[in-house]
């Protein structure tokens, strides 16, 4: 996902993972500014204007409480982009968490769309873009993304980000 972020115009990209093997693969791409291994209960780094959890949360991946931790790590006004595939959506707790956080006013849902995820395997996913409520004086900009012709889910993520920006939301992958 770091390469897709770079192709979308982000210039400062950091990554975290539980797996040292995944971090080694990410290092080979030379896309990330900083890569860190974290434990399942370690606090997430803060100070980011956007967090992308691409293929991270769900059945066979990180558990639901990981998404809670991501939401809590968001700065006021920060954006989070994530998805739940069909297997994950079979457990109503995942969507219920998002609906609960929107209902309690801690998040604003900017976008939610269900569509193709792995068309060859007939798997779809719901992509979400949420913003943490609160004021942030930062106005961050990023260049228009390069055309990303691979990875259908990645194209969908960035379409959501651009739709959010057209609604007046500023976001980027930079840390301040």
C-alpha positions, -999 to 999 in steps of 0.1 A, spaced: 0 0 0 30 23 5 37 23 -32 1 31 -40 3 60 -16 35 72 -33 18 69 -67 -11 89 -54 12 118 -46 20 113 -9 57 121 -1 60 113 36 48 77 43 55 58 75 44 23 82 38 0 112 32 -37 113 31 -66 138 52 -88 114 89 -83 109 86 -102 77 61 -77 63 83 -49 73 112 -65 55 91 -67 23 82 -30 28 118 -20 32 127 -36 -1 103 -12 -19 122 18 -5 89 38 -3 86 45 34 103 72 54 101 51 86 90 15 93 84 3 128 73 -30 143 47 -27 170 32 -52 194 -5 -60 194 -11 -38 225 15 -11 218 2 24 213 0 36 177 21 66 167 2 98 167 4 132 149 -8 120 115 -33 139 93 -43 106 77 -42 69 85 -48 43 58 -56 8 70 -56 -10 37 -65 -46 40 -56 -45 77 -88 -50 97 -110 -80 95 -114 -118 93 -80 -134 90 -63 -100 97 -62 -76 126 -91 -79 151 -118 -53 157 -100 -37 186 -72 -27 163 -97 -4 145 -106 12 178 -69 19 184 -66 35 150 -96 57 156 -82 67 190 -48 76 175 -64 100 150 -58 137 156 -89 159 155 -97 166 119 -76 136 107 -89 112 81 -90 74 82 -95 52 51 -102 15 57 -122 -14 43 -141 -45 54 -142 -74 29 -173 -96 25 -158 -122 50 -154 -95 76 -189 -81 69 -204 -115 79 -196 -104 115 -220 -75 123 -197 -62 150 -174 -46 125 -200 -23 109 -216 -18 143 -183 -3 156 -182 23 128 -219 31 131 -215 35 169 -186 59 166 -205 79 140 -236 80 162 -217 90 193 -202 120 174 -166 110 176 -163 104 138 -180 118 107 -185 94 79 -174 111 47 -179 81 24 -191 45 24 -193 23 -7 -196 -14 -13 -179 -27 -45 -153 -50 -61 -124 -60 -40 -110 -92 -55 -131 -96 -87 -114 -128 -97 -124 -144 -64 -159 -128 -64 -151 -109 -32 -163 -74 -26 -156 -49 2 -170 -18 18 -146 12 18 -150 38 44 -136 73 48 -141 88 82 -129 120 99 -123 124 136 -143 152 150 -126 183 164 -106 212 152 -71 210 137 -54 242 126 -33 222 101 -43 226 64 -22 201 45 -21 197 8 -8 170 -15 -3 170 -53 -28 154 -76 -22 117 -76 -5 99 -105 -27 74 -123 -26 41 -104 -35 14 -128 -31 -17 -105 -49 -28 -74 -86 -21 -77 -90 -15 -39 -62 12 -40 -80 31 -68 -112 30 -48 -94 43 -17 -80 73 -35 -113 80 -53 -128 82 -18 -101 106 -6 -106 129 -36 -143 129 -30 -137 139 6 -114 167 -5 -140 180 -29 -162 183 2 -137 206 17 -117 181 38 -79 186 36 -58 155 41 -24 140 33 1 114 45 24 139 61 33 140 98 38 173 114 
